[in-house]
Every structure is written in structure tokens, then in C-alpha cells.
Amino acid sequence: MARISRRAAAACCAAALAFFSSFAHAAENGVTDTSIRIGQSAVFSGVAQDFGNDYRAGIKLYFDRVNKGGGVNGRKIELLSYDDAYEPQRTAVNTAKLIDEDKVFALMGFVATGNLVAAMPLADKAGVPMFAPLVGTTSFRTKLNRNLFHVRAGYDLELRKIISHLSTIGIHNIAVVFQDSAFGKSNLATCEQLAAEYKVKVVQALPMAIAATDAKDIGESLAKAKPGAVVMIMAGRMSEVFIHDYRAGGAAAPLYTLSVGITDAAGSAQRLGGKLEGLVTASIVPPPQLVRVPIVADYRRDRAEFGEKIDSYTALEGYIAARVFVEGLKRAGRHLTRESFVTALESLGDTRIGEFPVAYGPKNHNGSTFVDLEMYTRDGRLQR
């Protein structure tokens, strides 16, 4: 029998180890030696399309930056996005396709409460991380889900900022106009709890349909109730419908909205003909023009370099979310698995990404607590 030299034997062993190592790495869905596939279902058409389009633009902008630099540990990031038109049933179908057919490594950038409700059971069953949904609803944050990681501050923190501010300036009776959906109803309950805590009375709580084209009846009801302020729990173009009819009816009480109330501020200002002026909004990222904040300066630099035309708070939010996501990938190392990614995120602790503060741990997947209040000018700019 022919003898094999030590050098040849060592070469055979190395080749075998490389083969099995490559096979083991390929076993993790969505991860190859050269790519990481990420899946997204969000609203890219219809009345709320600005949210999905702007959020995706911000996420992709930073992924483009990373990919230009060679990716993460030699792997380029691929973002595969499907339109769910804000419909939870379509979100479920898209999510199943992303997991079962597209074999994505993780899910990212989903939009809206009801849509996340539809997607999470599928993600949990498959053990797929769900990262940075554009959702701040409190119920997703009070009970830890190991597969779910937030970046944005919760709506409870936004509402607390609004209610505490109103209480401080002496407004103790408010009305709430809420989107007639899971998002609106759950956050109405949070708003009512916080109002009671701050001894602020909710004199009216009025539902409004997502696709409403008229809010005159709501405006008339508010005019009779005469609240000290109106808190808007709604998202997208329906906000414009409400603001237009509320202002047109001559109501004078100040308006407050969550961060998702207005996405296309410049467009809203133009369509509303000045009626956006004075609306106070909760903001969960710095102003996207505030270049003294390092992550904003990076965002503006990358927009210029990659020719991204979309520029909004939501786009910046997506950019920040992508930065945090990539930090998790880097810390997970070359031998990337879903488990190593989750563990890496939980190891971040209190940290700053471009001076934007986030915090994660084994018992905390909530990310940021940053909330500020700003006011819209006539042309859609924001000022503190």
C-alpha cells in the first residue's frame, strides 16, 4: 500500500476542514461567503407609502455605504423588499415568502403595528430575528421577545413627553383623535393611562379611518368640546386630512402628534397651504439637517455621495437603524449565525452609534429612549 506523505496528509485534512466549514456556514439561511440577505415587508404604495419608501431609502443608503467598503467581514448586504400596502394579511404572505422561499437571514424595516402583529408569529416560529420595525407600540416592548429588536423610542415615551409637557404648561383637558386600527387603539389606551398619571382629563377620544378623505364631523365635535389641546395618534396622509378640516373649521386648540404623524413634511406643508404651521411633533431622531451630530453628518455625506433624493426624519431613522444592524453583524464575527447575531446585539450595552445613544442587553431589546418635541413652521421645517 502506498504511503501518504505528512505534507499530503496535512493538505487533505485542511481541504476537508475547509469543505465542512464552508458547508456549515452555508447552512445558515441567507448567509453565504459573499452575501447576507435581509428581508423587508413594508408599505410602498397607497396612503401611507411615504413611511415605507423613506425608511427603506435610509436603510439602503447605509447598506450601500457598507457594501462599497467591501461589506461586513467580506459579505455584501442584500435588502429584499416587498410591498404590503399597509395590509397585515399581505404582510403575513410576504413574511412567509421571505422566510420559506427567499431564505433570508433576518427581517428588518417592517412598518405599522398591525403588520408587525401579523409577521411576528412567523418570525418566532422560524427563529428569524426581526430588527427595527417602524413601530413604537408599548405592547411589543413590555415583554421581551428574543427575536425582536427595536431601535426607535416607544410611543409610550413619545406620549409621555407630550402629556408631561401639556401638564407643565397648564393644559389639563385634552381630546385625542386616533387612527381606527391596532396602532391607534393600543396607543389611545397608553395615552389615557399617562393622562391619568399627570392628572390631565381626556374629554373626547374620536376614531378616524385610515383612508378618510373628510374630517369635518370630527372637527365640529372638537369645536363643541373645546379641549385645551388635541393629541393626534395617526400616521400618514390621514394626518393632512384631519389638520386641513380642523384648521378650516376655525378650531384654535394646539395640535400635537406622534413622530409618525407627518413623514413628507415639505409636501404636507405645500398641500396644506400653511396649515401645518404650529403643529407640535414628537421626534425620535435628531433633525436630519443638524450636522453637528456625527451620525447626521454621515447621513448627509452619504446622501450626497450616493445620490439619494429622499431626505426626511424617517429616512434618517432608517439610516440609524441600519448602522445599529451592521454593528451587530460586525460583532457577531465571520462565523455569522442568527444566534451569534442576537448574542452580539445583546452584548452592546449602553453605546453610541455616531453619538446617537442606544442600549441593549439580555433583558433589554428596546434600543433608544431619545424623544424631543419640535414645532412645524409654515413651510414644513421643524424648530425647537
Beta strands, then each sheet from edge to edge (+ up, - down):
strand 1: 35-42
strand 2: 76-83
strand 3: 106-108
strand 4: 130-131
strand 5: 148-149
strand 6: 173-179
strand 7: 201-208
strand 8: 229-233
strand 9: 255-257
strand 10: 280-283
strand 11: 349-353
strand 12: 356-361
strand 13: 364-367
strand 14: 372-376
strand 15: 382-383
sheet 1: 2+ 1+ 3+ 4+ 5+
sheet 2: 7+ 6+ 8+ 9+ 10+ 14- 15+
sheet 3: 11+ 12- 13+
end
